[in-house]
Each structure stands twice: as structure tokens, then as C-alpha cells.
Amino acid sequence: MMISKIDINRLEEMTNALRENGYNMNIAIDGHAFAGKTSVTREKANILGIKAISGGHFYRALTSIYLKGQGYTEEDIKNMEKDKATTIKESFLLDEDLLAQILNDENIDLAEEMRKGEILLKAPLINSLVSNISPIKEVRSYVLENEKDVIEGVGDCIMEGRSICTKTIPDSNLKFFVTVSDEEAANRKIAAQNLNIEDKEKIAKSIGLRNKEDEQRENDPLVVAEDATLLDTTYLTTEEAVVSVFNEIYRKTEVLFDEHQIKQAEEQQLAYDDYAMQFTDDGFVIPVNINVNPEQIIGEIGL
């Protein structure tokens, strides 16, 4: 399946026109683990020429700050109490290196980076600890602040995570929720991380539990936004999922564009209906707003 250059150009034209008229056309994607959020986000960003942002990277960045900047141990983070989260208020300032990793979600040689002693956002240590801080209310509040700041700074973007549609970009006109079966999610995790296939049942159970915890957490639970399009990728390849999302983005954008044009035409007609033709004493014909005293208009234009 191919996405034509003509469709991409037309989508860009409609999107720009809508943005100029106050529509939020940033793309928001929520969904379950290994449903393909990241892959779809990267590919769509490349196709549309916009910035791809991972919401999960902000929580990984914060975990890294705890370890590197505040001297927390692994055990400290695993047993973190909610009141400790307030200590991050002044220190949660994303440095340039972390920000670069957030905005450039590329495959990095983990072995090489770990050899240098650097803690990366996707390093196993970070992955094992991030779920201990992400549910904390104060943490989510600080992360949300920074997510909004970064979005404002980069401009047009597509962002994926677990509360992007409902919290980070709630006014987006292009929202998606991507899901996948636990079994297929396990297959993808095994392939991506070169895990033992014999552990598939255990991995699937773990993924299902993670999703359930996110859906039931007290602060910003993972839910399907009312105006989000649901996409099940269980039986889709990455390419098929990308095309499906593009087609839906195009459809939604076209509907918005048509509605906006109709609205503009109606406003122009209403404005036209407010005017009638008025003869002056000298025989001139001028348009006069019927809601205003004609003599006042004539006087103002000096006729």
C-alpha cells in the first residue's frame, strides 16, 4: 500500500488552512503497550514532515534525573513515596541532551552508550524503574507542564503516549487510540527485545497487567477519548497501520476543511445580507449596512 504525494500535498494544504484559522491540527495518539504507537508516530512524522514526540520519554527523562541529578538509588525509586515527588519541582529542567533524545527518537546503540556510563531514556534500568514514578500525581503534573512547553516550542507535531488525547493535547482535532491483543503484543516484544519465546505466556500476562494498571490508575487513567478513532493493529503490519492512520487523518481533515469552508460561506452570505444598495442625492449607488442609519453612513463618507 502506498500513500501518494498528491494526497500528502493536499493534506498539507488543508491542514495549513485550518491551522491559520485556529484549528489544533497536532496529532495525538494513545494506546496500549506494543500496539504500534511509536512506529506509527515515527512513520507519520516522516511522511508529513513534522516532529514526532514520545510522551513516555518525559517520564524516562525524569527517572534519569532522579538517578543522575538527585542521587536516588534504584531502591529509593522503587519505594518512592508520593510526598517525595515534590522534591523534583525545581530540578525537573530538561537539559539539552535529554531534550534531544525526547525529540529524536532514533535507534541508539545502547551497548555503546552504556559503555560510556551514560543512562539513556530507553536503557533497561530506566525501563525497569519508570513505572514506579509515572502514576504519582505530582510527577504527572510536572510532566504535563513540560510536555505542553515542548509542543509549543516545536510547533506542528505528532505525539504518542497514554494520556495525550485526554490531557496533553485535549483540543486536538486528530486523535487516535491504538490497541492490540496481549498475545500479539507479547510476540512483538519478544521479537523487539530478542526474548525467549517460551516465556510468551508470561510476557503476555505482564503486558495485560500493565495495561490494566494504566486504565485503573487514580491519576490520568488510560482511556479512549470520546472523539478518538479506535485502531486495532493486532492483524496489521506496521505499514498497514501507518496507511490506516494516514487515511483517517486525511478523512478527518477533509471533513473539517469542508465544514470550515461552509461556515465561511455562510458568514460571508450573512455579511452580504446585511447590506442593501442606496442611491445618494447625486445619483451614486453605495452599499449600506441595513442595520445602520443610512444618513449616518452617507455623512461619514462625505456624500
C-alpha positions in Angstrom: 0.0 0.0 0.0 1.3 3.4 -1.0 0.5 7.0 0.2 0.6 9.2 -2.9 2.5 12.5 -2.9 -0.7 14.2 -4.2 -2.6 13.1 -1.1 0.2 14.3 1.1 0.4 17.7 -0.6 -3.4 18.1 -0.4 -3.4 17.1 3.3 -0.7 19.7 3.9 -2.7 22.4 2.2 -5.9 21.7 4.1 -4.0 21.3 7.4 -2.2 24.7 6.9 -5.5 26.4 6.1 -7.2 25.0 9.2 -4.2 25.9 11.4 -4.4 29.5 10.2 -8.0 29.6 11.3 -7.3 28.4 14.8 -7.7 24.6 14.5 -5.4 22.5 16.5 -4.1 20.0 13.9 -1.4 18.4 16.1 -1.9 14.6 16.0 -2.5 12.8 19.3 -2.1 9.0 19.8 -2.8 7.0 22.9 -2.8 3.2 23.2 -1.7 0.0 24.8 1.9 -1.3 25.1 3.3 -2.7 21.8 0.2 -1.6 19.9 2.5 0.2 17.4 2.1 3.8 18.7 5.8 4.6 18.4 6.2 3.0 14.9 3.1 4.8 13.6 4.2 8.1 15.1 7.7 7.9 13.6 6.5 7.0 10.1 3.7 9.6 10.1 6.2 12.3 11.2 8.5 11.3 8.3 5.7 11.3 5.8 4.2 14.6 6.9 7.5 16.4 7.7 6.5 17.2 11.3 8.1 16.4 14.7 7.5 13.1 16.5 7.3 13.2 20.3 7.0 10.3 22.7 5.2 11.1 25.9 6.8 8.2 27.7 10.2 9.7 27.2 9.3 12.5 29.5 8.9 10.1 32.4 12.1 8.3 31.4 13.8 11.6 31.4 12.5 12.3 34.9 13.7 8.9 36.1 17.1 9.7 34.7 17.1 13.0 36.6 16.3 11.2 39.8 19.2 8.8 39.3 21.8 11.2 37.9 20.8 14.6 39.3 19.4 13.8 42.7 21.3 10.8 43.7 18.4 8.5 44.2 19.2 4.8 44.2 17.2 2.1 42.4 15.7 1.1 45.7 14.7 4.7 46.5 12.7 5.0 43.3 11.1 1.6 43.7 9.9 2.6 47.2 9.2 6.3 46.4 6.5 7.9 48.5 4.2 10.4 46.9 5.4 13.3 49.0 9.0 12.8 47.7 7.7 13.8 44.3 7.5 17.4 45.4 11.3 17.5 45.5 11.5 17.5 41.7 9.8 20.8 41.3 13.0 22.8 40.9 15.2 20.1 39.4 12.9 18.9 36.6 14.5 21.0 34.0 15.2 19.0 30.8 18.8 19.6 29.8 19.7 19.8 26.1 20.9 16.2 26.0 17.7 14.8 27.4 15.6 17.1 25.2 17.4 15.9 22.1 16.7 12.3 23.0 13.0 13.1 23.5 12.7 14.9 20.2 14.9 12.5 18.2 13.6 9.1 19.0 16.1 7.1 17.0 17.6 3.7 17.5 20.7 4.2 19.7 23.4 1.7 20.3 22.6 1.0 23.9 25.7 -1.1 24.5 28.0 1.7 23.3 26.2 4.3 25.3 26.1 2.2 28.5 29.8 1.6 28.0 30.3 5.3 28.2 28.5 5.3 31.5 25.5 7.3 30.2 21.9 6.5 31.3 19.7 6.6 28.3 16.0 7.0 28.2 15.5 3.5 26.8 18.1 1.8 28.9 16.9 -1.3 30.7 17.5 0.3 34.1 15.2 3.3 33.2 12.6 1.0 31.8 12.5 -1.1 35.0 12.0 2.0 37.2 9.9 4.4 35.2 6.6 2.7 36.2 7.3 3.5 39.8 7.1 7.2 39.3 4.7 7.6 36.4 1.5 7.1 38.4 2.3 9.8 41.0 0.0 12.8 40.8 2.8 15.4 41.3 5.0 13.7 38.7 2.3 13.6 36.1 1.5 17.3 36.8 5.1 18.3 36.2 5.5 16.1 33.1 2.3 17.6 31.6 3.6 21.1 32.1 6.8 20.2 30.3 5.0 18.3 27.5 2.9 21.4 26.7 6.0 23.6 26.8 7.9 21.3 24.3 4.9 21.1 22.0 4.6 24.9 22.0 8.3 25.1 21.2 8.4 22.6 18.3 5.1 23.6 16.7 3.5 21.1 14.4 3.9 17.6 15.8 2.5 14.1 16.3 2.7 12.8 19.8 2.1 9.4 21.3 1.7 8.2 24.9 -1.0 7.1 27.4 -2.9 10.3 28.1 -2.0 12.5 25.1 -5.6 12.8 23.8 -7.2 13.4 27.1 -4.6 15.6 28.9 -1.7 16.8 26.8 -3.5 17.8 23.6 -7.2 17.6 24.5 -8.2 20.1 21.9 -6.5 18.2 19.0 -8.8 17.5 16.1 -6.9 14.4 15.2 -7.0 11.8 18.0 -6.3 8.1 17.8 -6.4 5.2 20.3 -4.2 2.2 19.1 -4.8 -1.2 20.7 -3.6 -4.8 20.2 -4.2 -8.2 21.8 -2.0 -9.2 24.7 -0.8 -12.3 22.7 0.3 -10.2 19.7 1.9 -7.6 22.0 3.9 -10.4 23.5 5.0 -11.6 20.0 6.2 -8.1 19.2 8.0 -7.6 22.5 9.8 -11.0 22.1 10.9 -10.0 18.6 12.0 -6.5 19.5 13.9 -7.5 22.6 15.1 -10.9 21.5 13.4 -12.6 24.4 12.7 -16.3 24.9 9.6 -17.5 23.0 8.9 -20.0 25.8 8.1 -17.0 28.1 5.4 -15.8 25.7 2.5 -16.6 28.1 4.2 -14.9 31.0 5.1 -11.8 28.9 1.5 -11.5 27.6 0.2 -11.7 31.1 2.6 -9.0 32.2 1.6 -6.7 29.3 -2.1 -7.2 30.1 -1.5 -6.3 33.7 0.4 -3.2 32.7 -2.4 -2.0 30.5 -5.0 -2.8 33.2 -3.0 -0.8 35.8 -2.8 2.2 33.5 -6.5 2.0 32.8 -7.3 1.8 36.6 -4.7 4.3 37.9 -6.1 7.1 40.0 -4.3 9.9 38.2 -4.9 10.4 34.4 -6.0 6.8 33.7 -5.6 5.4 30.2 -9.0 5.9 28.5 -10.3 6.2 24.9 -11.1 9.9 24.3 -14.7 10.3 23.1 -13.6 11.8 19.8 -10.7 9.4 19.2 -10.6 6.9 16.3 -10.0 3.4 17.6 -7.5 1.3 15.6 -6.8 -2.4 16.4 -3.4 -3.3 15.0 -3.5 -7.0 16.1 -3.6 -8.2 12.4 -1.9 -5.2 10.8 1.7 -4.8 9.7 3.4 -1.5 10.6 2.9 -0.3 7.0 -0.8 -1.2 7.1 -1.2 0.6 10.4 0.5 3.7 9.0 -1.7 3.8 5.9 -4.8 3.3 8.1 -3.9 6.2 10.3 -3.0 8.4 7.3 -6.3 7.6 5.6 -8.2 8.5 8.8 -6.2 11.7 9.2 -7.0 12.7 5.6 -10.7 11.9 6.1 -11.0 13.9 9.3 -9.0 16.8 7.9 -11.1 16.9 4.8 -14.4 16.9 6.8 -13.0 19.7 9.0 -11.9 21.7 5.9 -15.3 21.3 4.2 -17.1 22.3 7.4 -14.9 25.4 7.7 -15.5 26.4 4.1 -19.3 26.1 4.5 -19.0 28.1 7.7 -17.0 30.8 5.9 -19.5 30.9 3.0 -22.4 31.3 5.5 -20.7 34.1 7.3 -20.0 35.9 4.0 -23.6 35.5 3.0 -24.8 36.8 6.3 -22.5 39.8 5.9 -23.8 40.4 2.4 -27.4 40.1 3.5 -26.8 43.0 5.9 -26.2 45.4 3.0 -28.6 47.0 0.5 -28.0 49.4 -2.3 -28.6 53.1 -1.5 -28.9 56.0 -4.0 -27.3 59.3 -3.0 -28.7 62.7 -4.0 -26.0 62.9 -6.7 -27.1 59.6 -8.2 -24.3 57.4 -6.8 -25.1 53.8 -5.7 -23.4 52.7 -2.5 -23.7 49.5 -0.3 -25.2 50.4 3.1 -25.5 48.3 6.1 -29.2 48.0 6.8 -28.5 47.8 10.5 -27.1 51.3 10.5 -28.8 54.6 9.8 -28.1 55.3 6.0 -27.8 59.1 6.6 -25.1 58.4 9.1 -23.1 56.3 6.6 -23.6 58.9 3.8 -22.4 61.6 6.2 -19.3 59.6 7.2 -18.2 59.1 3.6 -18.9 62.8 2.7 -21.7 62.4 0.2 
